[in-house]
Amino acid sequence: MAEGVEALGQSPGCRGGTAAATTAVPATGKRSHHRRHGPTLRALCASAGSREVKRRHSGAHLGEEQSAGEDGIPGSAVPDFDIFPEYLRVGPWSPAAVLFIACFALWLLGSAAAALESLQAIAPGEGADQAGKRALQLGLAGYCGGVNVFVGRKMGWWPFLSYTMVAYVLLMLRLASSALGALQLAEALRFPVLAMAWVTTTVWWLVLVPLLSAFMPGGKGARQRFLRFNCSFFLVNVHLLNLPLAMYDHRSTWRPLVFWDLWASFVFALIYLLLYLFVLDANGMHFYIILSPRPWWCFLVYAAIIGIYIVIFLAFG
């Protein structure tokens, strides 16, 4: 996601940044004793002889096309995942992460009955059956669908593994289901869509952009590329315009939020966290380094995210 410049092929060996790699690998193919990668990365890092193994830059996983920097060296608007401290990228999970996730999952299971009961009592939002609103929602759903098609055709499926694109796809589904009269599905998705839009926009601009900029190598040129990347059609839509769309959708068919809304948003958050930790992080795709399960303080990050969801629930319910 963030714009940083790291020349490809400048660092020796295969670093834990991405699932597909571009760096020269020593002929021995030996791994450093303190670096542990998943089977995919081990296979990529293996080398028979002195041939080079090409490594995909980190931005490619987020929809960025690689371009040459001012000095002619291939550069990326997205900093390589390897720039983050190794203790956040490599190593065993902290017991705090395992305990927190397990307890949270058990709480969700224990409260499922109450959540489903509150779902049954939900009535459609105000004006949800008005033809004018449905027509507008259908148009907005079509626009979001167009953005998704643009992303898929131009950038491939990698961006859809990000929290950002999961949130954007759910926003499209919420708008489409409202427009087509599938109101039960629309109401079930109401708050998860709203919460994910707020988390996407605020965490990106207030946390991840400053964090990625701070670690970004390449100086002024790198930061300029980062700014241009953030002003692209893709990111403006999924990191900025997504929030007013979600807010309009909620306010135009407003209803009081109930326990189901908060519970469902927690379920989506937990599912994505597990996807991130077991698939993306495990294969070196550290989209969200703050979610690393390795430091002892990871439970504070997870608790803070839950707190953000609760604040959004209280603010807009």
C-alpha positions in Angstrom: 0.0 0.0 0.0 2.4 2.8 0.9 4.7 4.5 -1.4 8.3 3.8 -0.9 11.0 3.0 -3.2 13.2 -0.1 -3.0 15.2 -1.0 -6.0 14.7 -4.6 -7.1 17.6 -6.9 -6.9 19.7 -4.7 -4.6 19.6 -6.9 -1.5 21.2 -10.3 -1.4 19.3 -13.4 -0.7 15.6 -13.9 -0.5 14.0 -11.6 2.1 10.7 -12.3 3.8 8.8 -9.6 1.9 6.6 -11.3 -0.7 5.3 -14.5 -1.9 6.9 -14.2 -5.3 10.5 -13.0 -5.4 13.1 -10.9 -7.4 16.6 -11.0 -5.9 19.8 -12.8 -6.6 20.1 -15.9 -4.4 23.4 -17.4 -3.4 24.3 -20.6 -5.3 24.3 -22.6 -2.1 20.6 -21.9 -1.5 21.3 -22.0 2.3 18.9 -20.2 4.6 20.0 -18.1 7.5 19.5 -19.9 10.8 17.4 -17.2 12.3 15.0 -16.8 9.3 12.0 -19.1 9.0 9.8 -18.8 5.9 6.8 -20.8 4.8 7.2 -23.6 2.2 6.4 -21.3 -0.7 9.2 -18.9 0.2 11.6 -21.8 0.8 10.9 -23.1 -2.7 11.3 -19.7 -4.2 14.6 -19.1 -2.4 16.0 -22.5 -3.5 18.5 -22.1 -6.3 20.3 -24.6 -8.5 23.5 -23.0 -9.5 24.0 -19.3 -9.9 20.9 -18.3 -11.7 18.8 -15.4 -10.4 15.4 -15.8 -9.0 13.1 -13.0 -9.8 11.2 -11.5 -6.9 7.9 -9.6 -7.3 8.0 -6.1 -5.7 5.6 -5.7 -2.7 3.5 -3.1 -4.4 2.4 -5.7 -7.0 0.4 -7.4 -4.3 -1.6 -4.2 -3.9 -2.2 -3.3 -7.5 0.8 -1.1 -8.2 2.6 -1.3 -11.6 6.3 -1.1 -11.2 8.0 1.9 -12.8 11.6 3.2 -13.0 12.6 5.8 -10.5 14.4 9.1 -11.2 17.7 7.4 -11.2 16.5 4.8 -13.7 16.4 2.0 -11.2 13.1 0.1 -11.0 11.2 1.5 -8.1 7.9 1.1 -6.3 5.5 3.5 -4.8 5.0 0.8 -2.1 7.8 0.1 0.3 9.0 -3.4 0.3 7.6 -5.5 3.2 11.2 -6.2 4.3 11.7 -2.7 5.5 9.8 -3.5 8.7 11.7 -4.8 11.7 12.4 -8.5 11.4 11.0 -9.3 14.9 7.6 -8.2 13.5 7.9 -10.4 10.4 9.6 -13.6 11.4 9.4 -15.9 14.4 6.8 -17.6 16.7 3.6 -16.0 17.8 3.4 -14.4 21.2 1.2 -16.4 23.6 -0.7 -13.2 24.1 -1.9 -13.3 20.5 -3.1 -16.9 20.8 -4.8 -16.3 24.1 -6.5 -13.1 22.9 -7.8 -14.6 19.7 -9.0 -17.8 21.3 -10.9 -15.9 24.1 -12.4 -13.5 21.5 -13.6 -16.4 19.3 -15.1 -18.2 22.3 -17.0 -15.0 23.3 -18.4 -14.7 19.8 -19.6 -18.3 19.9 -21.2 -17.8 23.4 -23.0 -14.6 22.3 -24.2 -15.9 18.9 -27.7 -16.8 20.1 -28.3 -13.3 21.5 -27.0 -11.8 18.3 -29.3 -13.9 16.1 -32.2 -13.0 18.3 -31.6 -9.3 17.9 -31.3 -9.9 14.1 -34.8 -11.3 14.0 -36.2 -8.1 15.5 -34.6 -5.8 12.9 -36.9 -3.8 10.7 -35.8 -2.3 7.3 -34.3 1.2 7.5 -36.3 4.4 7.0 -37.3 4.8 3.3 -35.7 1.5 2.3 -38.6 0.8 -0.1 -38.6 4.2 -1.8 -38.0 3.8 -5.6 -35.8 6.9 -5.8 -33.4 5.7 -3.1 -33.3 2.2 -4.6 -32.4 3.7 -8.0 -29.6 5.7 -6.5 -28.3 2.7 -4.5 -28.3 0.6 -7.7 -26.3 3.3 -9.5 -23.8 3.4 -6.6 -23.6 -0.3 -6.5 -22.9 -0.3 -10.3 -20.1 2.3 -9.7 -18.5 0.2 -7.0 -18.8 -2.8 -9.2 -17.0 -0.9 -12.0 -14.2 0.0 -9.6 -13.9 -3.7 -8.7 -13.7 -4.7 -12.3 -11.1 -2.0 -13.0 -9.0 -3.3 -10.1 -9.4 -7.0 -11.2 -8.6 -6.4 -14.8 -5.7 -3.9 -14.3 -4.1 -5.3 -11.2 -5.2 -8.9 -10.8 -6.7 -10.5 -7.7 -3.9 -9.7 -5.2 -5.5 -6.4 -4.0 -8.7 -8.3 -3.1 -6.8 -10.0 -0.3 -6.5 -6.7 1.5 -8.9 -5.5 4.2 -9.6 -2.5 2.1 -10.9 -4.4 -0.9 -12.9 -6.9 1.3 -14.6 -3.8 2.8 -15.2 -2.3 -0.7 -16.7 -5.5 -2.0 -19.0 -5.7 1.0 -20.0 -2.1 0.4 -21.0 -3.0 -3.2 -23.0 -6.0 -1.9 -24.8 -3.9 0.7 -25.8 -1.3 -1.9 -26.9 -3.9 -4.4 -28.9 -5.9 -1.9 -30.7 -2.7 -0.7 -31.5 -1.7 -4.3 -32.8 -5.1 -5.3 -35.0 -5.5 -2.3 -32.9 -8.1 -0.5 -33.4 -6.2 2.7 -32.5 -9.0 5.2 -29.1 -9.3 3.6 -28.7 -5.5 3.4 -29.5 -5.1 7.1 -27.2 -7.9 8.1 -24.4 -6.1 6.3 -25.3 -2.6 7.4 -22.9 -2.1 10.3 -20.0 -4.3 9.1 -19.8 -2.2 6.0 -20.0 1.1 7.9 -17.4 0.0 10.5 -15.0 -1.4 7.9 -15.2 1.8 5.8 -14.3 3.9 8.9 -11.5 1.6 9.9 -10.1 1.5 6.3 -10.0 5.2 5.9 -8.9 6.3 9.4 -6.3 3.6 9.9 -4.9 4.1 6.5 -4.5 7.8 6.7 -3.8 8.2 10.4 -1.7 5.0 11.1 -0.4 3.2 8.1 0.6 6.2 5.9 2.7 7.8 8.7 4.1 4.4 9.7 5.1 3.4 6.1 6.5 6.8 5.4 8.7 6.7 8.5 10.2 3.4 7.5 10.4 4.2 3.8 13.8 4.2 2.2 14.5 6.4 -0.8 14.1 9.9 0.6 12.1 12.7 -1.1 11.7 10.8 -4.4 10.1 7.9 -2.6 7.7 10.0 -0.7 6.6 11.8 -3.9 5.9 8.5 -5.6 3.9 7.5 -2.4 1.8 10.7 -2.7 1.1 10.1 -6.4 0.1 6.5 -5.6 -2.3 7.6 -2.9 -3.9 10.0 -5.4 -4.5 7.3 -8.0 -8.0 6.5 -9.1 -7.8 3.1 -7.3 -6.8 4.4 -3.9 -8.9 7.5 -3.9 -12.0 5.3 -4.4 -11.2 2.6 -1.9 -9.4 4.7 0.8 -11.3 7.9 0.6 -14.6 7.9 -1.3 -15.6 4.6 0.3 -16.4 6.4 3.6 -18.9 9.0 2.3 -20.6 6.2 0.3 -20.9 4.0 3.4 -22.1 7.0 5.5 -24.7 8.0 2.9 -25.9 4.4 2.7 -26.4 4.2 6.5 -27.9 7.6 7.0 -30.3 7.5 4.0 -32.0 4.4 5.3 -31.3 4.9 9.0 -32.4 2.6 11.8 -31.1 2.1 15.3 -28.2 -0.3 15.6 -28.6 -3.5 17.7 -26.3 -6.1 19.2 -26.3 -8.1 15.9 -24.7 -5.2 14.1 -21.7 -5.1 16.5 -21.5 -8.9 16.7 -21.5 -9.3 12.9 -18.8 -6.7 12.5 -16.6 -8.6 15.1 -17.1 -11.8 13.1 -16.0 -10.2 9.9 -13.0 -8.7 11.7 -12.0 -12.1 13.3 -12.3 -13.9 9.9 -10.1 -11.4 8.2 -7.6 -11.4 11.0 -7.3 -15.2 10.7 -7.0 -15.0 6.9 -4.3 -12.3 7.3 -2.3 -14.2 10.0 -2.5 -17.7 8.6 -2.3 -16.9 4.8 -0.8 -13.5 4.1 1.5 -12.9 7.1 2.7 -16.5 7.0 3.8 -16.1 3.4 5.6 -12.8 3.9 2.8 -10.4 2.7 2.8 -8.0 5.6 0.1 -5.7 4.4 -0.7 -4.6 8.0 2.5 -4.9 10.1 0.6 -3.6 13.1 -1.3 -6.9 13.2 1.8 -8.9 13.7 1.2 -11.6 16.3 4.8 -11.8 17.4 5.4 -9.0 19.9 3.9 -9.3 23.4 2.0 -6.1 23.0 0.0 -7.4 20.0 -3.1 -7.9 22.2 -3.1 -4.1 22.8 -3.4 -3.6 19.0 -6.2 -6.1 18.7 -8.0 -4.6 21.7 -7.7 -1.1 20.2 -9.3 -2.3 17.0 -12.2 -3.8 18.9 -12.4 -0.5 20.8 -12.6 1.4 17.4 -15.5 -0.8 16.3 -17.3 -0.1 19.6 -16.8 3.6 19.3 -18.2 3.6 15.8 -21.2 1.5 17.0 -21.9 4.0 19.7 -21.4 7.0 17.5 -23.7 6.0 14.7 -26.2 3.7 16.4 
